[in-house]
């Protein structure tokens, strides 16, 4: 995962202290099979017409360099301690940690 873009954050479930976060997860990788010379294809430098589908729900964008960008939506639900002592002037801080179960931090 390259980037995470928050679309919507909700603390609607205060009783159970659940944070709901709607995001886009941007993934990017190189795929040498998808390289092409734009001068041979009318100056086309990227494709996003649905011919290269990563999942059935979200399409990827192909660049002539072989760069593939895939940005699927996701919804995360996580626990978050809510402190409302100073409501309505309170601020909440919730931590979320993302990582791979396959690769360590150096890969």
NUFITI-406411 format. One line per 2 residues: number of its first residue (from 1); their letters; for each residue y, x, z of N, C-alpha, C, O. Coordinates in steps of 0.05 Angstrom, whole numbers, plus 5000, padded with zeros to 4 digits. Atoms other than C-alpha are relative to their C-alpha. Example, Ala and Ser with C-alpha at 12.3 -4.5 7.8 and 13.67 -1.06 7.14 Angstrom:
BEGIN
1 = as = 4976,5018,5000,4910,5246,5156,5024,5018,5000,5024,5039,5013; 4976,4984,4999,4979,5273,5143,5022,4985,5014,5044,4995,5018
END
This chain:
BEGIN
1 = xx = 4977,5017,5000,5000,5000,5000,5025,5018,5000,5027,5037,5016; 4976,4984,5002,5067,5028,4981,5023,4988,5016,5036,5002,5031
3 = xx = 4977,5013,4986,5116,4976,5010,4991,4972,5009,4972,4961,4999; 5004,5027,4990,5117,4912,5049,5028,4987,5001,5046,4997,5014
5 = xx = 4975,5015,5001,5172,4861,5036,4997,4974,5015,4981,4957,5007; 5001,5025,4985,5183,4806,5087,5013,4977,4985,5036,4981,4976
7 = xx = 4989,5024,5013,5194,4737,5056,5009,4980,5020,5030,4968,5017; 4994,5021,4980,5194,4694,5118,4986,5008,5026,4963,5016,5026
9 = xx = 5012,4994,4974,5183,4706,5192,5004,4976,5018,5026,4965,5019; 4998,5024,4983,5168,4650,5241,4987,5005,5027,4965,5016,5028
11 = xx = 5012,4999,4973,5157,4648,5316,4996,4971,5009,5001,4964,5032; 5002,5029,4995,5142,4573,5312,4980,4994,5022,4983,4974,5036
13 = xx = 5020,5005,4979,5082,4578,5359,5007,5015,5025,4994,5035,5032; 4991,4986,4976,5118,4598,5423,4979,4997,5022,4976,5016,5038
15 = xx = 5019,5005,4978,5065,4568,5469,4977,5021,4999,4970,5033,5019; 5021,4981,5003,5010,4613,5441,5010,5028,4993,4994,5047,4990
17 = xx = 4987,4975,5006,5059,4669,5425,4988,5013,4975,4979,5036,4975; 5010,4991,5026,5038,4676,5352,5023,5004,4981,5040,4986,4977
19 = xx = 4980,4994,5020,5083,4709,5301,4987,4997,4972,4966,5008,4967; 5010,5004,5027,5072,4686,5229,5020,5014,4981,5044,5009,4982
21 = xx = 4983,4985,5019,5098,4733,5174,4989,4996,4972,4966,5002,4967; 5007,5002,5028,5097,4718,5100,5013,5024,4986,5037,5028,4988
23 = xx = 4991,4975,5012,5103,4782,5059,4990,5003,4972,4972,4988,4963; 5011,4990,5025,5093,4814,4992,4990,5029,5006,5006,5044,5018
25 = xx = 5010,4973,4996,5049,4877,4994,5000,5014,4973,4985,5007,4955; 4999,4986,5026,5067,4925,4939,4981,5024,5000,4983,5042,5016
27 = xx = 5019,4978,5005,5011,4970,4915,5007,5013,4974,5015,5000,4955; 4994,4985,5025,5020,5024,4863,4979,5022,4997,4972,5036,5016
29 = xx = 5019,4978,5006,4970,5071,4829,5002,5007,4971,5014,4993,4955; 5001,4990,5028,4959,5111,4765,4972,4993,4989,4952,4996,5002
31 = xx = 5025,5005,5014,4906,5089,4715,5003,5011,4972,5016,4999,4955; 4996,4986,5026,4900,5137,4656,4990,4983,4976,4999,4988,4954
33 = xx = 5010,5017,5022,4863,5084,4615,5022,4983,4988,5019,4972,4966; 4979,5018,5009,4928,5045,4609,5025,5014,4990,5046,5001,4988
35 = xx = 4977,4985,5011,4974,5099,4582,5003,4993,4970,4983,4990,4956; 4995,5004,5029,5007,5087,4514,5027,5012,4993,5043,5018,5011
37 = xx = 4975,4989,5010,5063,5115,4472,5018,4976,4991,5011,4962,4972; 4983,5023,5007,5120,5063,4470,5009,5000,4971,5013,4979,4959
39 = xx = 4991,4999,5028,5142,5088,4401,4979,4988,4981,4986,4980,4958; 5021,5011,5017,5075,5064,4373,4996,4970,5005,4980,4957,4990
41 = xx = 5003,5029,4993,5082,4994,4404,5027,4986,5002,5032,4971,5020; 4974,5014,5001,5153,4972,4386,5018,5005,5023,5034,4987,5029
43 = xx = 4983,4994,4977,5185,5005,4446,4992,4987,5026,5007,4989,5046; 5010,5013,4976,5144,4966,4497,4994,5021,5021,4978,5039,5016
45 = xx = 5005,4980,4979,5145,5004,4563,4985,4988,5024,4975,5003,5041; 5016,5012,4979,5111,4953,4609,4990,4973,4992,5002,4960,4975
47 = xx = 5013,5026,5006,5066,4892,4606,4998,4984,5026,4990,4995,5047; 5004,5018,4977,5067,4833,4654,4992,4973,4990,5001,4953,5002
49 = xx = 5006,5026,5013,5038,4779,4610,4973,4988,5009,4964,4968,4999; 5025,5011,4989,4974,4768,4650,4975,5011,4988,4953,5002,4995
51 = xx = 5024,4989,5011,4926,4809,4608,4985,5018,5019,4960,5020,5017; 5013,4982,4980,4912,4856,4666,5002,4986,5027,5023,4987,5040
53 = xx = 5000,5016,4975,4892,4813,4726,4985,5015,5021,4961,5022,5016; 5013,4987,4978,4876,4847,4792,4984,4980,5016,4961,4986,5024
55 = xx = 5015,5022,4987,4856,4782,4826,5005,4975,4983,5019,4976,4964; 4996,5025,5015,4853,4711,4802,5027,4987,5006,5035,4969,4992
57 = xx = 4975,5013,4991,4918,4695,4838,5025,5015,4991,5046,5003,4986; 4976,4984,5004,4966,4753,4825,4996,5020,4978,4976,5034,4977
59 = xx = 5002,4982,5022,4979,4793,4763,5014,5027,5006,5032,5028,5023; 4988,4974,4997,4996,4867,4759,5019,5006,4977,5017,4993,4956
61 = xx = 4982,4991,5021,5051,4901,4718,4990,5028,4992,4987,5046,5008; 5008,4974,5011,5028,4958,4673,5024,5014,4987,5039,5002,4973
63 = xx = 4980,4984,5013,5075,5014,4653,4987,5020,4981,4964,5027,4985; 5012,4983,5021,5064,5059,4592,4990,5026,5010,4974,5039,4998
65 = xx = 5008,4975,4988,5056,5119,4638,4972,4998,5013,4961,5018,5022; 5025,5005,4986,4993,5088,4667,5004,4990,5029,4985,4985,5043
67 = xx = 4993,5010,4973,5029,5066,4730,4994,4970,5001,5003,4955,4984; 5007,5028,4995,5002,4999,4756,5013,4991,5026,5010,5005,5046
69 = xx = 4987,5010,4976,5043,4958,4805,4989,4971,5005,4991,4954,4987; 5012,5026,4993,5009,4899,4840,5013,4991,5027,5011,5006,5046
71 = xx = 4986,5010,4976,5048,4857,4891,4990,4972,5008,5004,4952,5002; 5010,5026,4992,5005,4802,4920,5014,4990,5025,5024,5006,5041
73 = xx = 4989,5011,4975,5031,4754,4974,4979,5001,5022,4955,5003,5016; 5019,5001,4978,5000,4754,5043,5014,4986,5024,5038,4985,5026
75 = xx = 4990,5013,4976,5008,4715,5108,4985,5013,5023,4960,5014,5024; 5011,4987,4976,4997,4752,5174,5006,4983,5025,5029,4973,5027
77 = xx = 4996,5013,4974,4988,4719,5242,4993,5021,5021,4971,5032,5021; 5005,4979,4980,4994,4766,5301,5012,4990,5027,5030,4974,5028
79 = xx = 4990,5007,4973,5005,4760,5376,5025,5016,5005,5029,5039,4996; 4974,4988,4994,5074,4775,5402,5010,4989,5026,5013,4965,5029
81 = xx = 4990,5009,4975,5099,4772,5473,5029,4990,4996,5046,5004,4987; 4974,5013,5004,5158,4724,5473,5014,4998,5028,5002,4987,5047
83 = xx = 4984,5001,4975,5211,4732,5528,5025,4984,4995,5043,4993,4981; 4977,5018,5005,5260,4674,5529,5018,4998,5024,5032,4978,5027
85 = xx = 4983,5001,4976,5295,4690,5595,5029,4997,4993,5044,4984,5008; 4971,5001,5007,5362,4698,5559,5005,4981,4977,5026,4984,4964
87 = xx = 4996,5020,5022,5353,4640,5510,5027,4986,5004,5032,4978,5027; 5005,4996,5028,5391,4626,5466,5010,5027,4990,5013,5031,4966
89 = xx = 4990,4974,5008,5416,4698,5466,4978,5021,5001,4984,5045,5001; 5022,4981,4999,5347,4730,5469,4995,5013,4973,5002,5002,4952
91 = xx = 5009,4987,5024,5320,4779,5419,4970,5007,5004,4962,5014,5026; 5029,4994,4998,5246,4790,5404,4994,5024,4983,5004,5027,4961
93 = xx = 5010,4977,5016,5212,4854,5382,4970,4998,5000,4957,4998,5021; 5029,5002,5003,5141,4849,5355,4992,5024,4983,5004,5030,4963
95 = xx = 5010,4976,5014,5101,4909,5331,4975,4992,4984,4957,4978,4994; 5023,5003,5017,5052,4907,5273,4993,5027,4989,5010,5042,4980
97 = xx = 5009,4974,5010,5010,4967,5253,4981,4995,4977,4963,4979,4979; 5016,5002,5024,4980,4973,5183,4986,5026,4995,4998,5048,4998
99 = xx = 5015,4976,5007,4927,5022,5163,4974,4993,4985,4968,4970,4981; 5025,5003,5015,4863,5032,5125,4976,5004,5018,4976,5020,5036
101 = xx = 5025,4995,4986,4793,5025,5152,4983,5020,4985,4962,5028,4995; 5015,4981,5017,4770,5071,5096,5011,5028,5001,4996,5047,5002
103 = xx = 4987,4974,5002,4820,5128,5095,5016,5005,5025,5027,4987,5038; 4982,4992,4978,4856,5167,5149,5028,5003,4990,5033,4999,4967
105 = xx = 4971,4998,5007,4931,5179,5150,5006,5022,4979,5028,5022,4968; 4995,4978,5019,4924,5242,5106,4990,4994,4971,4994,5010,4953
107 = x = 5012,5007,5026,4890,5206,5047,5015,4978,4987,5009,4970,4964
END
